[in-house]
Amino acid sequence: MFGLSITSAVAIYFVIWWVVLFAILPFGIRTQQDVGDITLGTTESAPVRPMMVRKALVTTLVAAIVFAGFLLILQSGLTLEDIPLPGFKW
């Protein structure tokens, strides 16, 4: 598959999935301080409803798109030498 073993593909997708998850986590969060209902014993910045299932599904979709882009770039044969960087020699 695109010159990539299944194990490598799964490992790369796993890394992409976690990076995307951490990028998506802050979206749509309402803190207890925002709502004005702070539960005793918790911090004011704790989320009221983190919506983790929805975020996991969105993360899976976005990670699949990013991984597909990675595979397309890998298949195209594009290398770092093909990217013009001013004043930088490999």
N, CA and C atoms as an extended XYZ file, in Angstrom:
270
Properties=species:S:1:pos:R:3:atomname:S:1:resname:S:1:resid:I:1 pbc="F F F"
N         0.850       -1.181        0.000 N   MET     1
C         0.000        0.000        0.000 CA  MET     1
C         0.888        1.233        0.000 C   MET     1
N         1.060        1.838       -1.166 N   PHE     2
C         1.798        3.081       -1.316 CA  PHE     2
C         3.230        2.971       -0.789 C   PHE     2
N         3.804        1.752       -0.796 N   GLY     3
C         5.154        1.592       -0.280 CA  GLY     3
C         5.225        1.692        1.229 C   GLY     3
N         4.122        1.414        1.902 N   LEU     4
C         4.015        1.575        3.344 CA  LEU     4
C         3.427        0.289        3.920 C   LEU     4
N         4.058       -0.255        4.951 N   SER     5
C         3.509       -1.463        5.556 CA  SER     5
C         2.239       -1.127        6.341 C   SER     5
N         1.430       -2.115        6.587 N   ILE     6
C         0.185       -1.919        7.344 CA  ILE     6
C         0.500       -1.394        8.744 C   ILE     6
N         1.531       -1.934        9.352 N   THR     7
C         1.909       -1.502       10.697 CA  THR     7
C         2.312       -0.029       10.704 C   THR     7
N         3.086        0.389        9.708 N   SER     8
C         3.493        1.787        9.612 CA  SER     8
C         2.289        2.686        9.360 C   SER     8
N         1.377        2.249        8.487 N   ALA     9
C         0.184        3.041        8.180 CA  ALA     9
C        -0.671        3.225        9.424 C   ALA     9
N        -0.858        2.164       10.196 N   VAL    10
C        -1.662        2.257       11.428 CA  VAL    10
C        -0.971        3.182       12.432 C   VAL    10
N         0.346        3.074       12.550 N   ALA    11
C         1.081        3.929       13.488 CA  ALA    11
C         0.982        5.398       13.084 C   ALA    11
N         1.108        5.693       11.800 N   ILE    12
C         1.011        7.073       11.329 CA  ILE    12
C        -0.403        7.601       11.539 C   ILE    12
N        -1.417        6.781       11.232 N   TYR    13
C        -2.799        7.215       11.459 CA  TYR    13
C        -3.040        7.470       12.946 C   TYR    13
N        -2.501        6.627       13.800 N   PHE    14
C        -2.649        6.784       15.252 CA  PHE    14
C        -2.070        8.123       15.715 C   PHE    14
N        -0.889        8.479       15.221 N   VAL    15
C        -0.259        9.753       15.589 CA  VAL    15
C        -1.093       10.922       15.067 C   VAL    15
N        -1.535       10.827       13.804 N   ILE    16
C        -2.372       11.883       13.228 CA  ILE    16
C        -3.654       12.031       14.035 C   ILE    16
N        -4.268       10.909       14.432 N   TRP    17
C        -5.534       10.941       15.175 CA  TRP    17
C        -5.358       11.711       16.487 C   TRP    17
N        -4.285       11.431       17.223 N   TRP    18
C        -4.073       12.108       18.504 CA  TRP    18
C        -3.764       13.585       18.328 C   TRP    18
N        -2.990       13.937       17.309 N   VAL    19
C        -2.697       15.354       17.068 CA  VAL    19
C        -3.989       16.103       16.734 C   VAL    19
N        -4.821       15.493       15.886 N   VAL    20
C        -6.086       16.126       15.520 CA  VAL    20
C        -7.006       16.220       16.737 C   VAL    20
N        -7.030       15.187       17.577 N   LEU    21
C        -7.865       15.223       18.780 CA  LEU    21
C        -7.501       16.419       19.654 C   LEU    21
N        -6.207       16.629       19.890 N   PHE    22
C        -5.794       17.741       20.740 CA  PHE    22
C        -6.089       19.086       20.090 C   PHE    22
N        -6.150       19.115       18.765 N   ALA    23
C        -6.518       20.358       18.083 CA  ALA    23
C        -8.019       20.618       18.187 C   ALA    23
N        -8.833       19.563       18.222 N   ILE    24
C       -10.293       19.690       18.228 CA  ILE    24
C       -10.859       19.850       19.643 C   ILE    24
N       -10.172       19.369       20.642 N   LEU    25
C       -10.705       19.389       22.010 CA  LEU    25
C       -11.238       20.743       22.489 C   LEU    25
N       -10.574       21.846       22.231 N   PRO    26
C       -11.075       23.113       22.780 CA  PRO    26
C       -12.346       23.653       22.120 C   PRO    26
N       -12.704       23.174       20.939 N   PHE    27
C       -13.858       23.723       20.228 CA  PHE    27
C       -15.171       23.380       20.921 C   PHE    27
N       -16.007       24.371       21.109 N   GLY    28
C       -17.343       24.166       21.662 CA  GLY    28
C       -17.399       23.943       23.160 C   GLY    28
N       -16.311       24.177       23.852 N   ILE    29
C       -16.283       23.948       25.300 CA  ILE    29
C       -16.895       25.144       26.017 C   ILE    29
N       -17.795       24.847       26.919 N   ARG    30
C       -18.342       25.865       27.826 CA  ARG    30
C       -17.943       25.453       29.233 C   ARG    30
N       -17.262       26.354       29.906 N   THR    31
C       -16.777       26.038       31.251 CA  THR    31
C       -17.876       26.287       32.280 C   THR    31
N       -17.652       25.773       33.483 N   GLN    32
C       -18.595       26.000       34.575 CA  GLN    32
C       -18.687       27.488       34.893 C   GLN    32
N       -17.587       28.200       34.730 N   GLN    33
C       -17.589       29.639       34.985 CA  GLN    33
C       -18.444       30.354       33.934 C   GLN    33
N       -18.392       29.913       32.674 N   ASP    34
C       -19.209       30.512       31.611 CA  ASP    34
C       -20.694       30.348       31.906 C   ASP    34
N       -21.072       29.161       32.365 N   VAL    35
C       -22.474       28.847       32.626 CA  VAL    35
C       -22.935       29.468       33.939 C   VAL    35
N       -22.010       29.623       34.887 N   GLY    36
C       -22.359       30.189       36.181 CA  GLY    36
C       -22.821       29.136       37.176 C   GLY    36
N       -22.518       27.876       36.915 N   ASP    37
C       -22.907       26.778       37.801 CA  ASP    37
C       -21.655       25.980       38.149 C   ASP    37
N       -20.977       26.391       39.210 N   ILE    38
C       -19.727       25.749       39.603 CA  ILE    38
C       -20.016       24.687       40.651 C   ILE    38
N       -19.654       23.460       40.342 N   THR    39
C       -19.844       22.344       41.262 CA  THR    39
C       -18.764       22.405       42.334 C   THR    39
N       -19.161       22.231       43.567 N   LEU    40
C       -18.243       22.292       44.693 CA  LEU    40
C       -17.164       21.215       44.537 C   LEU    40
N       -15.926       21.614       44.703 N   GLY    41
C       -14.815       20.674       44.621 CA  GLY    41
C       -14.206       20.562       43.232 C   GLY    41
N       -14.713       21.323       42.278 N   THR    42
C       -14.139       21.309       40.932 CA  THR    42
C       -13.598       22.687       40.602 C   THR    42
N       -12.765       22.732       39.588 N   THR    43
C       -12.216       24.016       39.172 CA  THR    43
C       -13.215       24.748       38.277 C   THR    43
N       -13.146       26.064       38.269 N   GLU    44
C       -14.093       26.867       37.488 CA  GLU    44
C       -13.945       26.626       35.989 C   GLU    44
N       -12.754       26.205       35.554 N   SER    45
C       -12.502       26.017       34.124 CA  SER    45
C       -12.872       24.617       33.637 C   SER    45
N       -13.447       23.794       34.499 N   ALA    46
C       -13.867       22.448       34.089 CA  ALA    46
C       -15.030       22.555       33.106 C   ALA    46
N       -15.016       21.730       32.045 N   PRO    47
C       -16.104       21.814       31.069 CA  PRO    47
C       -17.415       21.294       31.638 C   PRO    47
N       -18.518       21.905       31.190 N   VAL    48
C       -19.835       21.464       31.627 CA  VAL    48
C       -20.211       20.179       30.889 C   VAL    48
N       -20.127       20.200       29.566 N   ARG    49
C       -20.390       19.025       28.738 CA  ARG    49
C       -19.248       18.900       27.729 C   ARG    49
N       -18.295       17.991       27.940 N   PRO    50
C       -17.155       17.915       27.023 CA  PRO    50
C       -17.482       17.322       25.645 C   PRO    50
N       -18.590       16.598       25.490 N   MET    51
C       -19.014       16.017       24.206 CA  MET    51
C       -17.913       15.166       23.579 C   MET    51
N       -17.343       14.248       24.350 N   MET    52
C       -16.200       13.470       23.886 CA  MET    52
C       -16.554       12.508       22.750 C   MET    52
N       -17.748       11.949       22.752 N   VAL    53
C       -18.120       11.025       21.677 CA  VAL    53
C       -18.173       11.771       20.350 C   VAL    53
N       -18.803       12.935       20.348 N   ARG    54
C       -18.871       13.741       19.122 CA  ARG    54
C       -17.473       14.143       18.666 C   ARG    54
N       -16.625       14.541       19.609 N   LYS    55
C       -15.274       14.962       19.252 CA  LYS    55
C       -14.446       13.789       18.739 C   LYS    55
N       -14.658       12.594       19.278 N   ALA    56
C       -13.949       11.417       18.778 CA  ALA    56
C       -14.376       11.097       17.346 C   ALA    56
N       -15.661       11.249       17.049 N   LEU    57
C       -16.140       11.003       15.686 CA  LEU    57
C       -15.596       12.048       14.709 C   LEU    57
N       -15.614       13.304       15.100 N   VAL    58
C       -15.072       14.364       14.246 CA  VAL    58
C       -13.576       14.156       14.061 C   VAL    58
N       -12.880       13.789       15.121 N   THR    59
C       -11.444       13.534       15.046 CA  THR    59
C       -11.148       12.408       14.065 C   THR    59
N       -11.947       11.346       14.125 N   THR    60
C       -11.750       10.217       13.216 CA  THR    60
C       -11.933       10.645       11.766 C   THR    60
N       -12.943       11.449       11.496 N   LEU    61
C       -13.190       11.921       10.137 CA  LEU    61
C       -12.067       12.834        9.643 C   LEU    61
N       -11.680       13.800       10.452 N   VAL    62
C       -10.621       14.736       10.054 CA  VAL    62
C        -9.287       14.005        9.910 C   VAL    62
N        -8.984       13.078       10.817 N   ALA    63
C        -7.733       12.316       10.737 CA  ALA    63
C        -7.709       11.450        9.480 C   ALA    63
N        -8.857       10.897        9.093 N   ALA    64
C        -8.916       10.099        7.867 CA  ALA    64
C        -8.625       10.969        6.645 C   ALA    64
N        -9.134       12.190        6.638 N   ILE    65
C        -8.882       13.104        5.517 CA  ILE    65
C        -7.406       13.494        5.475 C   ILE    65
N        -6.830       13.814        6.620 N   VAL    66
C        -5.411       14.173        6.683 CA  VAL    66
C        -4.546       12.984        6.268 C   VAL    66
N        -4.909       11.780        6.726 N   PHE    67
C        -4.150       10.579        6.372 CA  PHE    67
C        -4.254       10.294        4.877 C   PHE    67
N        -5.425       10.504        4.291 N   ALA    68
C        -5.582       10.320        2.845 CA  ALA    68
C        -4.696       11.311        2.092 C   ALA    68
N        -4.631       12.552        2.572 N   GLY    69
C        -3.724       13.528        1.970 CA  GLY    69
C        -2.270       13.099        2.087 C   GLY    69
N        -1.917       12.547        3.239 N   PHE    70
C        -0.559       12.033        3.439 CA  PHE    70
C        -0.255       10.928        2.437 C   PHE    70
N        -1.204       10.012        2.242 N   LEU    71
C        -0.995        8.921        1.293 CA  LEU    71
C        -0.887        9.432       -0.142 C   LEU    71
N        -1.668       10.449       -0.478 N   LEU    72
C        -1.581       11.024       -1.823 CA  LEU    72
C        -0.222       11.675       -2.060 C   LEU    72
N         0.273       12.396       -1.067 N   ILE    73
C         1.600       13.010       -1.186 CA  ILE    73
C         2.672       11.935       -1.279 C   ILE    73
N         2.534       10.873       -0.488 N   LEU    74
C         3.488        9.770       -0.519 CA  LEU    74
C         3.478        9.086       -1.880 C   LEU    74
N         2.302        8.894       -2.442 N   GLN    75
C         2.164        8.239       -3.746 CA  GLN    75
C         2.697        9.120       -4.869 C   GLN    75
N         2.599       10.435       -4.738 N   SER    76
C         3.027       11.347       -5.798 CA  SER    76
C         4.545       11.366       -5.965 C   SER    76
N         5.262       10.945       -4.946 N   GLY    77
C         6.718       10.950       -5.015 CA  GLY    77
C         7.336       12.284       -4.630 C   GLY    77
N         6.540       13.191       -4.116 N   LEU    78
C         7.026       14.492       -3.679 CA  LEU    78
C         7.983       14.307       -2.502 C   LEU    78
N         9.113       14.995       -2.560 N   THR    79
C        10.086       14.917       -1.474 CA  THR    79
C        10.347       16.323       -0.936 C   THR    79
N        11.106       16.410        0.132 N   LEU    80
C        11.428       17.712        0.709 CA  LEU    80
C        12.291       18.548       -0.232 C   LEU    80
N        13.068       17.895       -1.104 N   GLU    81
C        13.881       18.632       -2.062 CA  GLU    81
C        13.017       19.349       -3.093 C   GLU    81
N        11.773       18.903       -3.292 N   ASP    82
C        10.878       19.512       -4.274 CA  ASP    82
C        10.205       20.784       -3.756 C   ASP    82
N        10.303       21.041       -2.468 N   ILE    83
C         9.665       22.214       -1.876 CA  ILE    83
C        10.681       23.351       -1.858 C   ILE    83
N        10.381       24.455       -2.565 N   PRO    84
C        11.345       25.565       -2.601 CA  PRO    84
C        11.369       26.330       -1.273 C   PRO    84
N        12.528       26.358       -0.660 N   LEU    85
C        12.720       27.095        0.577 CA  LEU    85
C        13.814       28.127        0.321 C   LEU    85
N        13.522       29.407        0.500 N   PRO    86
C        14.519       30.438        0.180 CA  PRO    86
C        15.740       30.357        1.101 C   PRO    86
N        16.912       30.312        0.484 N   GLY    87
C        18.154       30.350        1.243 CA  GLY    87
C        18.463       29.109        2.038 C   GLY    87
N        17.792       27.985        1.740 N   PHE    88
C        18.024       26.760        2.508 CA  PHE    88
C        18.444       25.654        1.553 C   PHE    88
N        19.572       25.032        1.835 N   LYS    89
C        20.071       23.920        1.009 CA  LYS    89
C        20.022       22.642        1.816 C   LYS    89
N        19.525       21.586        1.230 N   TRP    90
C        19.489       20.285        1.910 CA  TRP    90
C        20.841       19.715        1.824 C   TRP    90
